């Protein structure tokens, strides 16, 4: 049995209104929840959240159900989605309306993103046992649904948004309609299984090239490889490499490296014995002023302000 309370405490987050169900916890940092509405669709629970944030903010969801997060409005940038239990991680240039983050049951998801004002998103919690309702897919409850993020498949997105509309403006024959939507969602989960999100844009780096480039960028934060070195390592021209790297990650190589250095600095900030100058140098920055400038550019706050918020 997944111990949600222990897991959330270990994460260092402070739960905010973690009362959706006995086995679902939502944690938010640097973002304000303005409103929440919800309804049940068969065995599923669906919720619509209205939030507000300015700058980098974080969302963590930990549940014993499959979880779909669908962006309803507002666009977030500088996005990174991580599933700690599986070690999977995705970086997205943007999370637009219609973008989805899917997390399998018994796993947590951590979304780090930058917002500028009000936005809404929707959560749908799907118990694995609900898939057993599909008589034509007797083993559906055992399907391996991988964690993923990106533009939602059109038909799946249509069903989830129909749930949102029913929550916000219930119509006649509500119970029958909600049961129908629940069944449609289960069918889409089974049909789409391996890819609930739309296929990525063509033209990016192949898997081995992307791994090689990110390994070089992250391997030694004290040393910045040149574009020529990176391109040579993946057997591409510098121009082709830069274009393909941005298509694959949403960032230029320089921006990507800067974000990794800031991630390293944030982890070191948890150790109060270290000064910001020591953290700056240990994260690959040449000086405190360079660190402060880069940190503000990526996070929207100064390193000292961020540390006070921890």
KAMOHU-V267193 format. One record per helix or strand of 2 or more residues. SS is the DSSP state (H for helix, E for strand). FROM is the first residue (numbers start at 1). LEN is the number of residues. If there is no record, write none. Layout:
SS_FROM_LEN + SS_FROM_LEN
//
This chain:
H_4_8 + E_24_6 + E_32_10 + E_44_20 + E_66_8 + E_76_8 + E_88_8 + E_99_5 + E_108_19 + H_128_6 + H_140_3 + E_148_5 + H_154_15 + H_174_19 + H_207_13 + H_227_7 + H_238_12 + H_253_16 + H_276_7 + H_288_12 + H_303_7
//
